[in-house]
Amino acid sequence: MLVRLGTRGSELALAQSMQVARQLESLHPGLRVEALVIKTTGDQKADVPLSSLGGKGAFTREIEHALLGGQVDLAVHSLKDLPTTLPEGLVLGAVPERQDPRDCLVASVPLSKLPPGARVGTGSERRVGQLRQARPDLIFEAIRGNLPTRVAKWRRGEYQAIVLAAAGLNRLGLAACGLEPQEVHPLDPAVCLPAPGQGVLGLQIREHDEQTRALLAPLEHPESALAMRVERAFLAELEGNCSLPAGCLAEAGPGGLLARGVLGDASGERLARSSAHDNDPERLGRELARELKAQL
């Protein structure tokens, strides 16, 4: 049996897609997973701000077209890049176990020890808004490119620090990124909440493809899937102001679901934080988003 997997061509996208491919082949003897690299708008225009490329869909649109057109049977996405409203005919077939959701500062020293006025590379307004509260003296500058490219810019001294997702570094490997462990400083979510869905892969299939859905079923991680329902409901509630910087992290605990959220205003000067408990994931995500909007 053959499953055709659609993926972006970056080192990280290939690494996480091949991880899924190997898991599927191990779970289903006789299955062969063939990867098809698809160039997305976000990859083709790596020097253009994402906001001008249509936001999240810039990294998924072409792959979804291939899925709908039958060129591939499965798409592996970083879930934080996947819009909350999927194209008609497509669904998430499984949500595997979440990697570390935190952001990391790549620098010779931790955030607290960066020199005043240090240049920090990040293209995320969410990260800028939160880190500016912790270190208002820093200078934040936009940066694009894949993980090794960003690290190389830091090595050349273009920035004194850059901010990357821990999950990407873990999946690709520090050595492949040209980093030493002591150069990676995880950021406490109390300082910098991650993007909704950060650290999670979304395995997307055609809605009525029951064969591929059955192959993916063993990869489903219930706790991660539950957290994603909260975080994607949070993001969906903000779609009217999707350009606003927002972060959310949901976790399932003994007392039920806990979600922490952050939302900045358009000026970047105000930042609202809150947390909430609820056993209904969609209600929890929506109500947390509404509470934060009411604070701004």
NORFEN-V221407 format. One record per residue. PHI is phi in whole degrees, -180 to 180 (none if undefined). PSI is psi in degrees with one decimal (* if undefined). NEAR is the number of other C-alpha atoms within 12 Angstrom. Layout:
BEGIN
((PHI;PSI;NEAR) (PHI;PSI;NEAR))
END
This chain:
BEGIN
((none;140.6;15) (-118;132.1;21) (-118;126.3;32) (-96;123.0;30) (-109;124.6;39) (-93;134.1;42) (-149;154.9;45) (-69;166.1;37) (-98;2.6;27) (-68;159.5;27) (-56;-43.3;25) (-67;-45.5;32) (-60;-42.4;38) (-66;-39.8;30) (-63;-46.2;28) (-74;-32.4;38) (-68;-41.8;36) (-70;-27.2;30) (-63;-45.5;24) (-63;-42.6;39) (-60;-44.9;33) (-66;-38.6;23) (-63;-44.5;23) (-64;-43.9;34) (-65;-33.7;23) (-71;-38.4;18) (-73;-28.2;19) (-129;86.1;22) (-54;134.5;14) (97;-14.1;12) (-82;138.9;19) (-121;127.6;22) (-108;121.3;31) (-110;124.5;26) (-89;135.4;31) (-119;117.4;27) (-81;128.4;26) (-124;125.2;32) (-80;126.9;25) (-99;165.2;29) (-57;-41.6;26) (-62;-32.9;32) (-78;-37.7;30) (-70;-28.0;21) (-121;62.2;19) (-69;-16.4;23) (-99;3.0;19) (-100;135.2;20) (-56;137.0;23) (-58;-33.6;27) (-60;-29.7;20) (-86;-5.7;16) (-103;7.4;21) (97;14.4;20) (72;-140.7;25) (-54;-39.8;31) (-63;-11.7;30) (-62;-25.3;29) (-102;1.9;36) (-130;-21.6;39) (-57;-50.8;32) (-66;-35.0;28) (-68;-39.8;41) (-65;-37.1;40) (-62;-41.2;29) (-65;-36.0;29) (-68;-46.7;34) (-65;-34.3;27) (-82;-3.4;17) (85;5.7;21) (-72;-28.6;25) (-133;161.1;31) (-106;-17.0;39) (-150;138.0;46) (-121;135.1;52) (-108;116.2;47) (-119;152.1;47) (-74;120.8;39) (-62;-26.1;42) (-68;-17.9;35) (-91;-7.7;33) (-95;120.7;37) (-56;152.9;32) (-71;-27.0;31) (-99;114.8;19) (-88;153.5;26) (-59;147.0;23) (-57;131.5;15) (99;-5.8;19) (-119;145.7;31) (-143;167.0;30) (-83;120.6;37) (-83;-25.9;33) (-167;153.7;34) (-122;104.3;36) (-70;174.3;36) (-62;137.1;27) (-71;139.6;36) (-81;-179.7;25) (-55;119.8;27) (-83;-6.3;39) (-73;158.6;36) (-86;157.0;40) (-130;142.7;37) (-93;123.1;39) (-97;112.2;41) (-167;168.9;34) (-77;-17.9;25) (-138;162.2;21) (-67;170.9;23) (-54;-43.6;36) (-66;-20.1;22) (-107;3.6;19) (-62;140.8;26) (-67;149.6;20) (-55;136.3;16) (81;8.0;18) (-63;143.2;27) (-87;126.4;30) (-118;124.8;38) (-91;118.3;35) (-162;138.1;37) (-96;7.3;26) (-99;118.6;35) (-65;-29.9;37) (-61;-47.4;38) (-67;-43.6;42) (-60;-47.5;41) (-59;-40.5;36) (-78;-43.7;39) (-69;-29.8;37) (-65;-31.6;29) (-67;-37.5;23) (-77;-36.3;21) (-139;79.3;26) (-66;-11.8;22) (-84;-10.5;20) (-79;157.8;28) (-110;120.6;24) (-103;130.7;31) (-130;144.3;23) (-67;148.6;26) (-148;138.2;31) (-127;173.1;28) (115;164.5;28) (-73;176.3;29) (-59;-51.1;35) (-60;-34.9;27) (-65;-43.4;25) (-66;-42.0;32) (-63;-40.4;36) (-62;-38.0;25) (-64;-38.4;28) (-67;-43.1;30) (-59;-36.4;22) (-76;-5.8;12) (88;12.4;18) (-67;-25.8;21) (-137;151.1;30) (-84;-16.4;35) (-160;155.7;41) (-134;159.7;49) (-117;126.9;44) (-133;162.1;45) (-81;132.7;38) (-59;-37.8;33) (-60;-42.9;34) (-64;-42.5;36) (-63;-40.4;41) (-69;-41.1;29) (-71;-38.9;30) (-83;-31.4;27) (98;135.2;22) (-60;-40.1;24) (-63;-40.7;17) (-66;-25.3;21) (-89;-5.8;30) (78;32.7;22) (-122;153.0;27) (-103;149.4;18) (-53;-37.4;21) (-71;-8.8;15) (-94;0.1;28) (-115;119.4;32) (-120;100.7;29) (-59;140.8;32) (-99;126.4;28) (-60;133.7;22) (-57;-22.7;26) (-66;-24.1;23) (-95;-42.3;29) (-143;98.1;41) (-70;140.2;40) (-75;170.3;44) (-69;148.5;43) (-56;128.5;45) (87;-0.7;45) (-65;134.0;36) (90;-0.7;36) (-116;141.0;43) (-96;140.7;43) (-109;120.0;43) (-98;106.2;44) (-101;137.5;41) (-138;172.7;43) (-73;144.2;30) (-56;-38.9;22) (-105;17.9;18) (-88;81.2;24) (-69;-27.0;16) (-66;-48.1;18) (-68;-36.8;33) (-58;-42.7;27) (-66;-37.0;18) (-65;-34.2;32) (-81;-19.4;34) (-51;-41.3;22) (-67;-16.1;22) (-85;-11.7;31) (-64;130.9;28) (-115;106.5;23) (-55;-43.1;19) (-66;-41.8;23) (-66;-40.2;35) (-64;-38.0;32) (-66;-44.7;36) (-61;-37.7;42) (-67;-33.2;46) (-63;-39.5;37) (-65;-52.4;41) (-69;-34.9;46) (-77;-29.2;43) (-68;-39.1;33) (-58;-48.2;44) (-67;-39.6;45) (-62;-37.4;30) (-66;-24.7;27) (-93;1.5;35) (-58;-27.3;23) (-64;-24.5;13) (-130;52.4;19) (-68;-11.5;27) (-81;-11.4;24) (-73;142.1;34) (-69;124.9;39) (-140;142.6;47) (-134;150.8;48) (-156;139.7;47) (-139;118.5;48) (-112;143.1;44) (-141;142.0;35) (-94;126.4;25) (-130;-177.0;16) (-58;-31.9;10) (-92;7.0;11) (113;-156.5;19) (-90;133.6;30) (-119;134.1;29) (-130;135.4;43) (-113;139.5;39) (-138;156.9;45) (-141;143.9;45) (-147;130.6;46) (-106;160.0;35) (-90;174.4;27) (-63;-29.2;19) (-76;-19.3;15) (80;4.3;24) (-96;-23.5;21) (-114;144.1;24) (-141;125.7;34) (-107;139.3;32) (-129;147.0;35) (-164;169.2;30) (-144;159.6;29) (-156;155.4;32) (-117;144.7;27) (-172;150.3;26) (-91;-10.1;23) (-97;110.2;22) (-63;-43.9;31) (-67;-42.0;28) (-64;-40.5;25) (-61;-47.4;38) (-64;-44.1;43) (-66;-45.0;30) (-69;-34.4;30) (-65;-43.1;41) (-63;-42.7;43) (-64;-39.9;30) (-63;-40.8;24) (-68;-41.2;33) (-62;-36.6;32) (-68;-24.9;17) (-77;-21.6;17) (-91;*;21))
END
